[in-house]
Amino acid sequence: MSKKESIKRYILLIIGLFVMAMGISLMVKAKLGTSPISSTPYVFSMKYTAISLGTFSFIWNIIMILGQIIILGKRFKKYEIIQIPLSVLFGVFIDIATEMIKWINPHNYFVSLFVLILGCVVLALGVSFTVIADVIMNSGEALVKAITIRNGKNFGDMKVVFDVSLVILAMIGSFIFFGEIRGVREGTVIAAVISGFIIKYFNKILKPRIDKILIDKDRVDSDMENCEC
């Protein structure tokens, strides 16, 4: 991969992170629950209101990176450390996005549901950008991958177990903090169910088009020349 292509891929990754942050902020605004990966930091941000959701998201990502290091040990690749500055950036993006849409205040359940679904779509679009960028996994999925490397289980199956575990953890935290469930609602379930399908749809329609921009023509020509078919 050329330096030029690498730069374009990282730019797309950063754009994807911002779009993801906007999606999460919209879901939070809907007040119907957020995505499984954001549910725990969201509960903490409701308890400790002086600390932003972006800050708690950064802390949560660092915990997941440490989890990767503990699980993989020497098999943890050095380049994966780039997850740390990206986690900082993602946390900042969440706070910026939250500030940008602070004027959104759904006045009834159906408006809240619309904002939630819009947030799911925006979040899925951001995830699709990061997947197409294909430079590094987000800390949550990287942790799931680390677990599968260790136990040999299927990634998809472990991702489901991981997401469910995060929701349960958020519910436990909510009970400890408030004596009731907060931050985990029907929106959390909706996000868990539909996000994967939306991401697949975006990948299908966007990847061929974006790849034309990302992939250097010289590399394509070189690959064609080296092809023995």
N, C-alpha and C positions, 0 to 999 in steps of 0.2 A: 504494500500500500504506500503510495507516494505521500509526501508531506502535505501537499495540497488537498488530496482526498481525505487525509486524516483530519485536517483542520475543518473541512466541510462537515465531516461526521460528528466532530465534537460540537460544532455550532448547532447542528440538528439536535444533538443530545441536550444541549443547554436550553434550546427552544422547547424541547419536549418536557424538560423539568419544569419550566415556567407554566406551560399549558397544564401539566399535571397539578401544579400548585393551585392554579385557578380552578380546576375541577374540584379539588378538595375543599377550597374555600367556598365554592358554590354549595356543595353538599352540606357543609357546616351551617351555612346561612339558612338552608331549608329546615334545619332543626328536626330532622327525621332520622338522624343517625348518619354516620359517615362510613367510608370504606373499611374493611377489616384491618388493613395495615395501619390506618390512621386512628382506629378506635381507641387504642390505649393512650397515645399522646393527647387525644381529644379529651378524654375523661380527666387526665391530669391537668389539662389547661382549664377545665371548668372548675376544678378544685382550687388550683393555685392561679388565680386570675391575674396576678401581677406578672406572670411569666407567659409569654406568647405561645400560641400553637406551633409557630415556626421553630421556636427554641426547643420545645418538647419533642418535636419531630426530629430535630437534629440529634438530641440526646438519644432518642429511640433508635435512630439509624446507627449511631456510634455503638450502642449496645449490640445491635445485630452484626456489626462488623467485628466486634470483639468475639461474638459467638462463632463467627467463621474462623477466626484465628485459633480459638480454643479447639474447635472441632477438627480443623485441618492440620493444625500444627505446622510442620515444615512444608506441607503441601500447599499452604496458603501462598499464592504467588505475589511477589512484591508489587507488581503493577496494580493489584487490587486495592492498594492503599489509596489510590486516586478516589475511591469511594468517599473518603473523609472530606476533601474539599468540595466534592459534589454534594455531600450531605449538608455542608454549611450553606452552599448556594441554594439548595432546595428549601432549607429552613427560611432563608431570607426571602425567597420567592413566595413562600406561603404567607409571610407577614405582609409583603407588598401587595399580593393579590387580595388578601383580606381587607387591606386599607382601600384598595381600588373599588371594591364592591360593597363597602360599608353602607351604602345607600339602599341596598336591597333588603327589604324587610317584608317577607311574605305575610299577607294579612289573613289568609285562610288556608285550610288544609290542601285544597287543590292547587293553589299557587305554590305552596311548599313542595308538593309532589312534582310539579313542573320544574321548579328550581333544582330539586334533587336529581331528576332524570337528566336535566341539562348538565348538571355537574358530573353525572356518570359518563355522559357522552364526551364531555370535554376532557375528563380524566382519561378515558379510553384513548382519545386522540393523542394525548400527551404520551401515554405509555407506548402507543404505536410508533410515534416518532423516535422514542428511545430504543425500541426494538429494531427499527429500520436502520438507525444510526450504527448499531452493531459494534460498539466499542467497549462497553462494560455493562454488567448487569446492575440493577439497583440493589441496595443492600438486603432487602427482604428476599428477593428471588435468589440472590447469591447465597444467602443463609440456607435456603431450602436446597439449593444445589449442593452446598457443603454437606448437609445432612444426608442427601442421597448418595454422595460419594462415600460417606462413612458407612451407611447401612445397606447400600445397594438397592434401595427401593425405587419405584417409579416416581419421576419428578412430579407428574400431574397428581398422583395420589397424595404425595407428601405435601404438595401445595394446598390441597383441600384441608388436610389435617392441620397444617400451619395456620391457615386462615381461621379455621374454627377455633384453634387454640388462642389466637389473638383476640377473638371476640369474647371467648370465655374469660380471658385475663382482664379484658376491659370491663366485663360485667362484675367480676370479683372486686376490681378496684372501685367501681361505682358503688357497690354495696358497702364497702369499707368507708368510703368518703361520705356518701349521702344516705345510706340506709335503704336505697332503692336503685333501680336501674336507670341510669341517665347516659346519653350519648350513644347507646346501642338500641336502635329501633328498627322499624320495618325498612327504613332506608339502607341500613347495613345489609340486610338480607337481599334487597333489590340490587344493591351494588355488587354483591357477591355473585348473584345469579346472572345478571345481564352484561357485566363488564367484559367478561371473556369473549362473548359473542360479538360485542361491538368492536373490541380490539382486533379480532380475526377479520371482521368486515373491513375495517380501516386498513389493515395490513394488505389485504387482497387488492384493494383499489389504489392505495397510495404507493406501495413498495415499488412496482414497476416504474412509476413516474418519477419518484424521488431517486431511485437508483440511477436513472439517466443523468441526474444532476450530480450525484455523489461520485459515481465511478468514473475515473479518468479514461478518456478515449484511448490514450496511449497504452494503458494497462489492458484494455479490452483488445486492442490490436495485437499487443504482445502475446496475450493468451491465445489468440487465434493463430498466430504464427507458430507457437509452441505446441499447438494441438496436433496430435498424430492421427486424428480420426479421418 
